[in-house]
Amino acid sequence: GRPQSPHLSIYSPQLTAVLSITHRATGMALAFYTIAFGLTAAVAPESISDYIDAVECMDLGAPA
């Protein structure tokens, strides 16, 4: 018969394919969190400056 595709147990995925899938997944996660943050900010009971002050009080430090 016809040759079959390699089984997943013996197939070694290429680096470019893995990086492409990872890039797509992180992009979808960032888009989800951005949309969720925007919707939350739109319906939040306080003003945005109150939330900015709360984040600044966390003392997360500045990026190097």
C-alpha positions in Angstrom: 0.0 0.0 0.0 0.7 3.6 0.3 3.5 4.8 2.7 2.1 6.3 5.9 3.2 9.5 7.6 5.8 9.0 10.4 4.2 8.2 13.7 4.4 10.9 16.4 6.6 8.7 18.6 9.4 8.6 15.9 8.8 12.1 14.4 11.1 14.9 15.6 9.4 18.2 15.2 11.4 21.0 13.6 12.5 24.0 15.6 10.8 26.4 13.2 7.5 24.6 13.7 7.8 24.6 17.5 8.7 28.3 17.5 5.8 29.2 15.2 3.3 27.4 17.5 4.8 29.0 20.6 4.7 32.5 19.0 1.0 32.0 18.0 0.1 30.7 21.5 1.8 33.6 23.3 0.2 36.1 20.9 -3.3 34.7 21.6 -2.6 34.8 25.4 -1.5 38.5 25.2 -4.5 39.4 23.1 -6.8 37.7 25.6 -5.3 39.5 28.5 -5.3 42.8 26.7 -9.0 42.4 25.9 -9.8 41.2 29.4 -8.0 44.2 30.9 -9.8 46.6 28.6 -13.2 45.2 29.4 -12.5 45.1 33.1 -11.3 48.7 33.0 -14.4 49.7 31.1 -16.8 48.3 33.8 -14.6 49.0 36.9 -16.2 51.0 39.6 -13.2 53.2 40.3 -11.3 55.5 38.0 -8.2 54.3 36.2 -5.9 56.5 38.3 -6.9 54.6 41.4 -5.9 51.3 39.8 -2.6 52.8 38.6 -1.9 54.0 42.1 -2.6 50.5 43.4 -0.1 49.0 40.9 2.5 51.6 41.8 2.1 50.7 45.5 3.1 47.1 44.8 6.7 48.2 44.4 7.4 45.8 41.5 10.6 47.7 40.5 11.6 49.1 37.2 12.9 46.9 34.4 16.7 46.8 34.0 
